[in-house]
Amino acid sequence: MQTYRRPKELNETLHVLLKDPIPSLHEIVIIWNNLDQAPPQNYTSAHGVPVRYRASPRNSLNQKLLPDPSFATQAVLLSDDDVYYYPRDLEFAFQAWRRFGRRRLTGAMARCTGVGKNGEWQYRMCARGADAYSMIITNLAFVHVAFLEYYSSDDPTMAMIREHVDDNLNCEDIAMNYVTQMLTREPPLLVRGH
């Protein structure tokens, strides 16, 4: 979970996630992008879930997409500090990832693409009731750790993509969708909960 100067939102999200047991939740790692402030102390929730803060070397959207050497699971839930699944929906989405989405970016929020009036590609919210989507955004999505490893690799294309994300403070969603679809030729999977 990535955070930057939004303690209220972070605390609310952690409260919701840790209120009830989530059987498959192994750990919460918070990527702390507040460079001028030390992260809070790590702790363990009442349900035994470790909450660990990882101080970022720089404020970058790429930090959320880099593998953590301490990850002990294949599934990683990418999220921002202001969005969350409710506990039972989180478990449902994880089980959907396990069953259908290990080779796909699997998440709660879809985006559509299309050509705008000016002839350029646009990235936007999907129309209400649309049954098609182009990508899943990374503010609430499961991904296999192998995709994070490739994203952070020395591949020249990945280095250019990470630089673009840093320069524009945007496009990490497009980048991760590109990585997963380029490597697997499989589309993303939308899972909202039950």
C-alpha positions in Angstrom: 0.0 0.0 0.0 1.5 3.3 -1.0 1.0 6.5 1.0 2.1 10.1 0.7 1.0 12.7 3.2 -2.5 11.3 3.8 -2.4 10.0 7.4 -6.2 10.3 7.8 -6.9 8.1 4.7 -4.2 5.7 5.6 -5.5 5.2 9.1 -9.1 4.7 7.8 -8.0 2.1 5.3 -5.9 0.2 7.9 -8.8 0.3 10.3 -11.2 -1.2 7.7 -8.7 -3.8 6.6 -7.7 -4.9 10.1 -11.1 -4.8 11.8 -12.1 -8.3 10.8 -10.0 -11.4 10.1 -9.1 -12.0 6.5 -7.9 -15.6 6.2 -5.5 -15.1 3.3 -4.0 -11.8 4.5 -0.3 -12.5 5.3 1.0 -9.0 5.8 0.4 -5.3 5.0 3.4 -3.5 3.7 3.1 0.3 3.6 5.4 2.1 1.1 6.1 5.3 3.0 6.8 8.1 0.5 7.0 10.9 3.1 10.7 11.5 2.7 11.0 14.2 5.4 9.2 12.1 8.0 10.2 8.8 9.7 7.6 6.1 9.2 5.6 4.9 12.2 6.7 1.8 14.1 5.8 -1.6 12.6 3.1 -3.5 14.5 0.9 -6.6 14.5 -2.9 -6.3 14.4 -5.3 -7.8 16.9 -5.8 -10.6 14.3 -2.1 -11.3 14.0 -1.4 -9.5 10.7 2.0 -7.8 10.6 1.9 -4.2 9.4 5.3 -3.1 8.1 6.4 0.3 6.9 9.0 0.5 4.1 10.6 3.9 3.8 11.1 4.8 0.1 14.4 6.2 -1.0 12.4 8.7 -3.1 8.8 9.7 -3.6 7.9 7.8 -6.7 4.8 5.9 -8.0 7.2 3.2 -9.1 7.9 2.3 -5.4 4.6 0.5 -5.2 5.5 -1.7 -8.2 8.9 -2.8 -6.9 9.2 -6.2 -5.3 10.1 -6.3 -1.6 12.8 -8.8 -0.6 10.7 -9.8 2.4 7.6 -10.7 0.4 6.7 -14.3 1.4 3.7 -14.7 -1.0 3.2 -15.0 -4.7 0.2 -12.6 -4.6 0.7 -8.9 -3.9 -2.2 -6.6 -3.5 -1.2 -3.2 -5.0 -3.2 -0.4 -3.3 -3.2 3.2 -2.5 -4.0 4.6 1.0 -7.4 5.9 0.1 -9.1 2.8 -1.5 -9.8 -0.6 -0.1 -11.9 -3.8 -0.4 -14.0 -4.6 2.7 -12.5 -7.7 4.4 -14.9 -10.3 2.9 -14.6 -8.7 -0.6 -10.8 -8.7 -0.3 -10.8 -12.5 0.5 -13.2 -13.0 -2.4 -11.0 -11.0 -4.8 -7.9 -12.9 -3.7 -9.6 -16.3 -4.2 -10.7 -15.1 -7.7 -7.1 -14.2 -8.4 -5.9 -17.6 -7.2 -8.5 -19.4 -9.4 -8.6 -17.2 -12.5 -6.0 -14.5 -12.4 -2.5 -15.6 -11.5 -1.3 -14.6 -14.9 -3.4 -11.4 -15.0 -3.7 -8.1 -13.2 -6.8 -8.7 -11.1 -8.6 -5.8 -9.5 -11.5 -3.7 -8.6 -11.3 -0.7 -10.8 -11.3 -0.8 -14.6 -10.5 1.9 -17.1 -11.3 2.1 -20.8 -9.3 3.4 -23.7 -10.4 4.9 -26.9 -9.5 7.5 -29.5 -10.7 11.0 -28.7 -11.9 13.8 -31.0 -8.4 15.0 -31.4 -7.3 11.6 -32.7 -5.2 10.8 -29.7 -5.6 7.8 -27.4 -7.4 8.5 -24.2 -7.6 6.7 -20.9 -10.8 7.2 -19.0 -13.5 5.8 -16.7 -15.6 3.2 -18.4 -19.2 4.1 -19.2 -21.7 3.0 -16.6 -22.9 -0.5 -17.3 -20.1 -1.1 -19.9 -19.3 -4.8 -20.2 -15.8 -4.2 -21.7 -12.7 -2.6 -20.3 -9.1 -2.1 -21.3 -7.2 -2.2 -18.1 -7.3 -2.5 -14.3 -5.7 0.3 -12.3 -3.2 -0.4 -9.7 -4.8 1.4 -6.8 -6.5 -1.9 -5.9 -5.3 -4.9 -7.8 -3.7 -8.3 -7.2 -0.6 -9.2 -9.2 1.9 -12.0 -9.1 5.2 -11.0 -7.6 7.0 -12.2 -10.9 5.4 -9.2 -12.7 6.9 -6.8 -10.1 10.3 -8.5 -10.6 10.1 -7.9 -14.3 8.9 -4.4 -13.9 12.0 -3.6 -11.8 14.4 -5.5 -14.0 17.3 -4.1 -16.1 15.3 -4.6 -19.3 15.9 -1.3 -21.2 12.2 -1.0 -22.0 11.3 -1.3 -18.3 13.9 1.3 -17.4 12.4 3.7 -19.9 8.9 3.0 -18.5 10.0 3.6 -14.9 11.6 6.9 -16.0 8.4 8.0 -17.8 6.4 7.2 -14.7 8.7 9.3 -12.5 8.9 12.2 -15.0 5.1 12.4 -15.4 4.0 11.3 -11.9 1.5 9.1 -13.8 1.0 6.1 -16.0 2.0 3.4 -13.6 -1.4 1.8 -14.2 -0.7 1.6 -18.0 2.8 0.4 -17.3 1.7 -2.6 -15.1 -1.1 -3.5 -17.6 1.5 -3.5 -20.3 3.9 -5.7 -18.4 1.3 -8.4 -17.5 -0.3 -8.4 -21.0 3.0 -8.3 -22.8 4.4 -11.3 -20.9 1.2 -13.4 -20.9 -1.0 -12.2 -23.7 -3.9 -12.4 -21.3 -6.2 -9.5 -20.5 -6.8 -8.1 -17.0 -9.6 -9.4 -14.8 -12.1 -7.1 -13.0 -13.3 -8.4 -9.6 -15.4 -6.0 -7.6 -16.4 -8.3 -4.7 -19.5 -10.2 -3.9 
